[in-house]
């Protein structure tokens, strides 16, 4: 089996990857929102 410190290292790597993924998803959501807002503004002008 894995030693405690090996488990800890694996858990740290997984946590970091999840954080990066969550941050990226949040950024994607933000960019989607701003794009939608931009479209709304552009179309309401015409």
C-alpha positions in Angstrom: 0.0 0.0 0.0 0.9 3.6 -0.1 2.6 5.4 2.8 0.9 8.3 4.4 3.3 10.9 2.9 2.6 9.4 -0.6 -1.1 9.7 -0.1 -0.6 13.2 1.0 1.4 14.0 -2.1 -1.3 12.5 -4.3 -4.0 14.4 -2.5 -2.1 17.7 -2.9 -1.7 17.1 -6.7 -5.4 16.2 -7.1 -6.5 19.2 -5.0 -4.3 21.5 -7.1 -5.7 20.2 -10.3 -9.2 20.6 -9.1 -8.5 24.2 -8.0 -7.0 25.0 -11.4 -10.0 23.4 -13.1 -12.5 25.3 -10.9 -10.6 28.5 -11.6 -10.6 27.9 -15.3 -14.3 27.1 -15.3 -15.0 30.3 -13.3 -13.0 32.3 -15.8 -14.9 30.6 -18.7 -18.2 31.5 -17.0 -17.1 35.1 -16.6 -16.0 35.4 -20.3 -19.3 33.8 -21.4 -21.2 36.4 -19.2 -19.3 39.3 -20.6 -19.7 38.1 -24.2 -23.4 37.8 -23.6 -23.6 41.2 -22.1 -21.6 42.7 -25.0 -24.0 41.1 -27.5 -27.0 42.4 -25.6 -25.5 45.9 -25.7 -24.6 45.7 -29.4 -28.0 44.4 -30.4 -30.0 46.8 -28.3 -28.2 49.7 -30.2 -29.6 48.7 -33.6 
